Amino acid sequence: MNNKEFIAALSQREDFPMSDTRMLVQHLIAELTSQLEDENVVMISNFGSFEVKKRLERVVVNPGTGQRMLVPPRLALTFRASTTLRDNTRKGGDAV
């Protein structure tokens, strides 16, 4: 499902105009992005949590050449599904 299909489905499900739904989704994504850029944890009930974690620098080995390389530190976005979402997904049911 792409963004356009998601907005159409949400609009139809909640009986909102497409333009209002599109604006709502855009504002939601903008706020999530802003919070994650500030390295805050974003928790959504019955869905999960998004968090920016710092990955330390590390040494890796190229298996083909055996050459060792240093991978610099970086920030990585992680997602952890809620227990409710995981259980419902395993059962094949509706997560909401």
C-alpha positions as CSV (number, residue, x, y, z in Angstrom):
1,M,0.0,0.0,0.0
2,N,1.5,3.3,-1.0
3,N,0.8,6.7,0.5
4,K,-2.0,7.6,-1.9
5,E,-3.8,4.3,-1.3
6,F,-3.4,4.7,2.5
7,I,-4.9,8.2,2.4
8,A,-7.8,7.0,0.2
9,A,-8.5,4.0,2.5
10,L,-8.3,6.1,5.7
11,S,-10.5,8.8,4.1
12,Q,-13.2,6.3,3.1
13,R,-13.0,4.4,6.5
14,E,-13.5,7.6,8.6
15,D,-15.7,9.4,6.1
16,F,-13.5,12.4,5.9
17,P,-12.7,14.4,2.7
18,M,-9.5,13.3,0.9
19,S,-8.0,16.8,1.2
20,D,-8.5,16.8,5.0
21,T,-7.1,13.3,5.4
22,R,-4.1,14.1,3.2
23,M,-3.4,17.2,5.3
24,L,-3.8,15.2,8.5
25,V,-1.3,12.5,7.4
26,Q,1.2,15.1,6.2
27,H,1.0,16.9,9.6
28,L,1.4,13.5,11.4
29,I,4.4,12.6,9.4
30,A,6.0,16.1,9.9
31,E,5.5,15.9,13.6
32,L,6.9,12.3,13.8
33,T,9.9,13.5,11.8
34,S,10.4,16.5,14.0
35,Q,10.3,14.5,17.2
36,L,12.7,11.8,15.9
37,E,15.1,14.5,14.6
38,D,15.2,15.8,18.2
39,E,16.0,12.2,19.2
40,N,12.8,11.7,21.2
41,V,11.1,8.4,21.5
42,V,7.6,8.3,19.8
43,M,5.2,5.8,21.2
44,I,1.9,5.0,19.6
45,S,-0.5,3.0,21.7
46,N,-1.3,-0.5,20.3
47,F,1.1,0.1,17.5
48,G,4.7,0.5,18.7
49,S,7.5,2.9,19.3
50,F,10.1,4.6,17.1
51,E,13.4,5.6,18.5
52,V,16.7,7.0,17.1
53,K,19.7,4.9,18.5
54,K,23.3,5.7,18.2
55,R,25.4,3.0,16.6
56,L,29.0,3.0,17.8
57,E,31.9,2.7,15.4
58,R,33.1,-0.8,14.7
59,V,35.5,-2.8,12.7
60,V,34.1,-5.2,10.0
61,V,35.9,-7.7,7.8
62,N,35.2,-8.1,4.1
63,P,34.7,-11.8,3.8
64,G,36.0,-11.9,0.2
65,T,39.3,-10.1,0.7
66,G,39.8,-10.4,4.5
67,Q,40.4,-6.6,4.6
68,R,39.4,-4.9,7.9
69,M,37.5,-1.7,7.7
70,L,36.3,0.9,10.2
71,V,32.6,1.7,10.0
72,P,32.0,5.2,11.5
73,P,29.3,5.9,14.2
74,R,25.8,6.7,12.9
75,L,22.3,7.3,14.0
76,A,19.7,4.6,13.1
77,L,15.9,4.6,13.3
78,T,14.4,1.6,15.1
79,F,10.9,0.4,15.5
80,R,9.6,-1.9,18.2
81,A,6.1,-3.3,17.7
82,S,3.7,-3.3,20.6
83,T,2.7,-6.5,22.2
84,T,-0.9,-6.0,20.9
85,L,0.3,-5.5,17.3
86,R,2.6,-8.5,17.5
87,D,-0.1,-10.8,18.9
88,N,-2.7,-9.6,16.4
89,T,-0.3,-10.0,13.5
90,R,0.5,-13.6,14.6
91,K,-3.2,-14.4,14.8
92,G,-3.9,-12.8,11.5
93,G,-6.4,-10.4,13.1
94,D,-7.1,-6.7,13.1
95,A,-4.5,-4.7,15.0
96,V,-6.9,-1.9,16.0
